[in-house]
Amino acid sequence: MKILVIGGGAREHALTWKLRESPSVERAWCMPGNAGIAALAECVAGNVGEVAKLAEIAQGLKPDLTIVGPEQPLVLGVAEEFEKRGLPMLGPTRAAARLEGSKVFAKEFMGRHGIPTAPLYGVFDDAGTAARALGRVNWPVVVKADGLCAGKGVLVTSLLDEARAFIERLVEKNEFGDAGRRVILEQALTGREISYIVLTDGEDFLPLAPARDYKRIFDGDAGPNTGGMGAISSDELVSGELEQLIQESIVRPTIGGLAHDGLRYVGFLYFGLMITDDGPKVLEFNCRLGDPETEALVMRMNFDLAVAAEATIAGTLARFRMVWRPAASASVVLASAGYPGKPQTGKRISGVPSVDSRRDVAVFHAATEVRDDIYYTSSGRVLTVAAAAGTLSEARLAAYDVANQIVFEGMQFRTDIGRESKQSART
């Protein structure tokens, strides 16, 4: 099998790393890839936002299978572009990817199909109307941009001035472009967050191991939202009874609802859940694997990911069996100074250990470039260190042991990944 991975972050590095373990994978490309991925696959220049061009380049490569990492190309219709050229892809259609691409669409979808989620106060395309509506909500409130904002388009607050300022940033200052043209106000949920991801062929599904990510920049879930500062995976996150409830009340209705609405969905489907006193409720959908959850999950995968992807596209997923290491894993993101705002870049990185021969620890590159065999930072989230062990405590210690060996000017990371708080409130 020849496989193409689209994307250039730590998630795509982790996917490529896992796919290259498969005896059935003869060759791998990554478009555009990064300095770390280049050691595993041939990196091919390409802009993930130019989906027709991506498909044209792939047509020349002729991969047997393509896996898409980031959401942007899926939301822009890369699956259709590949299908037109007869290139098999693991990823939903543009119409189905609206589950992530539009928060308004997702809320309407959940309403139609009876999927539990946070109560909605309203959808607004005018900053003044949205600000006035804040006088009728229960605090804390959640303010969301409708479109894609790289994990930064959500605010949970109990402060009126903060909510108004965020609405102004979205709608009037156009900070996130068209993604902030419409604003959602909804009730904040309280409970435990879970990242529940499934692989589906549109009819059957297989759940991945449960995970939890850490969105905020600072320890104790303080500071602004980011694309993710770390994640954990452990079977202890979800009991058998809770998992059955998640599948019956959320997963099956979602997959069934997509089919009912004529939306073809083949690929990874991410459910961001809050486990409340009233049961699990959907915070958000993602139309792909999470980042940094993927970096933690690949450490526990004890199955051939390439064969699983192939079975999904072939519609034979029901005959595949996922096996997970009965342990735990943790991933820790090392970010640049200034992130999640304007990150400082071009900083020399030292101390990246050689851990390629260890199955229990890996360093995945997210935003690095190499010059004269020296790595330099190139964006906000730079590296992700992931580790697996017999317990969550051991996994987090192993990840931090490696993280503390790495140095670049201004490097920041959370120190509490895997050290659980009693509850969180977010949506």
N, C-alpha and C positions, 0 to 999 in steps of 0.2 A: 504494500500500500504506500502511495505517496500522499502526504498530508500537508495542507496549507493552513496555517493559523493566522487570522487577521487581528492585528493589534500590536502594541509595542510596550506594554507595561508588565508589572510583576505577575499579574494574573496570566498573561500570555506566556511569560517565561515558565511559570509553574505548569501550565498546560503542555507546553512543548517538552518540558523535562519529563513529565509523566508519559506523554505519547511516545517519546523516544525509547522508553523502556519496553515497548511492545515489540515482540519478535516479528510481528506482521508489518511493521513500519520500516520501509526501505529507505525513504527519503523524506525530509521535512523542509518546508519553507516557512518563513514568518514575514508578514508584510504589515508595517515596516520593520518590526523587530527592534532590538536594542543591543547594546554592547554585550550584555550577558547572554542573550539568546543566541548571538552569533557563534557561541561555542557549541551549540547544539543543532542549529539549523541555518540554512542559507537565508540571510535577510535580503528582502526585496523592497526597493523603494516604492512607496505608495502612500497616498493620503486617504485615511479611513473615511473622510467625509465625501470623497469622490467615488461613489459606488459604481458607476458605469466604467470608470477607469480601472477600478479594482478588478472588475469582472474581465475586462479586456486583457489585463496583465495575467490573470489566472488562466485565461483561455490559452495563452502561450505556454504556461507551465503544465497544464492538464493534470491537476491533482485528482486523486480518486475520492478525496473527501476534504471539505473545508469546514473549519470550526471558527466561529466569530467570537472574539472576546468582548469588545466594548459594545455599548448600546447604540451609539450614533449610526453606524452603517446599517444596522438592522432597522432602526426607525426610518432611515432614508430609503429603504427598499433594496438592500444588497441581495437578499434572498431571491427576489424576482429577477434581478440582473444575472445572477448565476444560473437560475433556472432557464432563462432564455437561451443560454449558451450550453445547456446540457451538463452543467457542472454540479455534482451533488454537494449540498450544503446542510450543515446542522445549524438551523436558525429559523425563526418564525418569519412569516410574511410581514410586509410593511403594515398591513391593516391590523394584524394580530399584535405587532410590537407597539401599537398605541397604548396597550396596557401600561407600558412604562413611559412612552413618549408624551402622553397626556394624562395628567392627574384627573382632569374633568372626565375624560373618557372612562378611566378606571372606576371612578365613583359611580358613574351612570351604569357601567357594566355590572358592578356589584349590586346596585339597587335592583336591576332587572332580574338577577339570578339569585337573590337572597343570600348573598355572601356577607358575613358579619364584618363591619368596619366601623370607624368612628362616625358619630352623627355629624352631618354637614350643616353649617350655618348659611353658606351661600357661595356662589361663584360670581366674581366681579371683574369687569374690564375697565373700571374707572376707579382711580385712587380715592377720590373723595367719597364715593358711595361705599367703598370697602371700609374706609376709616370710620364713617358714620355707623356702619354695621357693628363695629367693635363695641358700641354702647349696648348691644343686645345679646352679647355672648356671655357664657360662663367662663371664668378664668381658672387656670391658664388656657390660652387659646393657641391653636396652630395656624400659622400663615404659610401657605405653600404657593410656589410658582407652578403654573400648569405644565410647563415643558421641562426639558433636560437642562440641569444646572450643575452637573458633576457633583451631586451630593450636597450642594451649597444653597439650594433654593428652598430651604425649610427653616422656619423659626418657631420654636416653642417658647412662649413668654407669658408672664403674669403682669407685664408692664405695658400700659397703654401707649406711652410715648415710644417704646421700643417697637411695638407692633406697627404703629403709624409710620415710623422711620423705615421699617423694612418694606412696607407696602410702597412707600415713596421710591425706594431704591429699585423695586421691581418694575413698577408701572410708569413712573414719571422719569426717573433717571435712566431707565432702560439698561440697568446694570447687567442683566442676563439676556438682552436682546428680546427676540420674539418669545422666548421661553417664559418671560415674566409679563407678557401682555395680559394674561388672565390670572387672577389670584383666587385661591380657595381659602376660606376660613372654616375650620372644623374644630370639634372638641378634642382636647388633649386626652390621651389614654394613659392610664397608670398600670404598671405591672412589670413583667419580665419580657425583654425582647428576645426573639428567636429568629434566626435566618433558616428557613425551611425551603430547600431547593429540590426540585424533582427533574428527572429527565423523562420526556414524554414524546411519543410518536403521534400524538393527537388523539389517541384512544386509550392506550395503556400508559402507565407511568411507573417509574422506579424512584423511590426517595433516596437522596443522598444523606449522609450522616448529618445530624443536626449541628448547627453552628451558631455563633453569636459574634457580631462585629461591634466595634467601638468607634462611633462616629465623631465624637468631639475631640478637639485638639489636645486638651489637657487632662491630667489625672482627675479622677472623680467626676468624669463627664462634665467638665467645665469648659467654657469657651465656645467658639463657633463650630458649626458642623464642618466636616471635611469629607473627602471621598472615602475615609476609613483609616484608622490609625492602628488597627490590629484586629485579630479574631481568634476565637477558640473553637474547637470541636470536641465534643464528648457525648457519649450515649446518655450520660446522666442529665443532660440538658432537657431531655424530653422523655417522660415515662411512656410505657406502652399504651396506657389508657389515653394519655393526652395526644399521642401520635395518631391513634385511631380517630379521635375527635377532630384533629386537624384535617386528616384525610377526608373524613365523611362530610364535615361542615364547610370546608374551604377548598381543598384540592380537587376533589371530584366535581363539585359544582362549577369550579372555574374551567376545568378541561371540558366538561359537558357543555357549559355555557359558550365557550369558544366554538365548539362544533355546531351547536344550535344556531349561532349567529353567522355561520359560514366562514369562520376565521381559521385558516389552516395554521396549526401550531406544531412545529417539530423542532425540538431542542430543549434547552434548559429553561425552566420557569422558576423564578425566585419569588418566594412569599416572605416579605418582611412582616413579622407577626408581633403583636403584643399579647402576652398571656395575662389577661385581666381576671378579676374575680368573677366575671360573667362569661369566661371562656376565651378562646383565641379569637383575635380580630385582626384583620389585614390593615397594616400601616401603608404598605406600598407593594407593587409588583415590579419586578425587573424581568426583562425578556432575555436574560443571559445569566451567566454565573456571577456571583458577587466578587468584589475585590475589596478587602483582603481575605474573604472567606476561602476562596479557591486555594490560596497558598497554604492554609491550614488543612483543607480537605484532601489535597493530593498526598499529604504525608500519611493519611490513613487509608488511602485506596489500595486494596489488595486484589484488584481486578484489572483487566486489560481495557483501558479507556478507549483506545482506538476501535476495538471490537464492539464495545458498547455503543459508540457513536455510529458505527456502520450498521448495527442492528436497529438503531432508532430510525435511521433514514430508510432502511429496508422494510420497516413496519413489523419487525420481528422482536421487538423489545420484550414482549411477554415471555420469551424463551431465554432471555439473558438473566443471569444472577449476579448481583453486586455483592461482593464480599468486602467487609471493612475490618481493619485491625481493631480488636477490642481494647482500645487504649484511648489516648487523648492527644490533642495537638494544639499548638498555639503559634500565631504569627505576629510579629512586631514590625511596624513600619518605621523606618528611619527617614525623617523629613528634613527639608531645608529650612533655614531661618526665614521667617516671613510667611511661611505656609500657614493657613490656607489663603492668605492674601496674595501679595506679590513675593514669590520666593526668590531668594538669592541663589544664583547659579554660577557655574564655572569653578566650583570649589574642588580642590584635589581630595580624592578619597584614598585613605590608607587603611591597612589592617583588615581588608576583606580576606577571611581565612580560606584556605583550600579545604572545602568540606565535600567535594564532589563524590568522594569514595564512601561517605557516610550516608546511610539510608535514613538516619533519624534526624538529620539537620541539613537544611539547604538555605542558600542565600539567593533570592530572586531579585533581579534588576528591574527597576521601574523607570527611572529617569537618569540614565548614565550615558556618557560617551567616553570613548577611549582615544587617547593621543599618546603615541610613543609608549604603549603598554601601560599607561597610567589612566585610571578611571577619574572622571570629573562629573560633578552633578550637572543636570540639565533641566530640572524642573522641581516641582514641590515634593512629591513622594519619590524618594531616591532608591531605596532598597527595602526589601521585606525579608526578615529572617524568620524561618519557620522550623519548628521542631516537633517531633512526636516522641512520646514516652508512655510508660505504663500508667501514669496518673497525670492529671492536669497540672498539678504542682510541679512535677518533674519536667513536664514539657515546657512550661513557661520559664523555669530556671535554665533549661538548656538553650532556649531561644535568647534569653537575656545574656547568657554567658557569651554567646557569639556576638550579639549586638554590641556589647561593651568592648569588643576588640576592634570595632570599626570606628574610624575617626574622619570627620570632615568639618570644616569651620561652620559653626552655627547649627550643627546637627541637633535635632530635637526628636524625642520619642516619648510615648507614655510609658510609665513604669508600673502601671497597674493592670496590664492585660492579663486576664485570667484570675485576677483577684476580685471576686464578685461583690458587688454592692447589693443591698437588699431589694431595691427596685429602681426603675427608671421611668421617666415620662417623656414620650416623644411620639411623633407621628410624621 
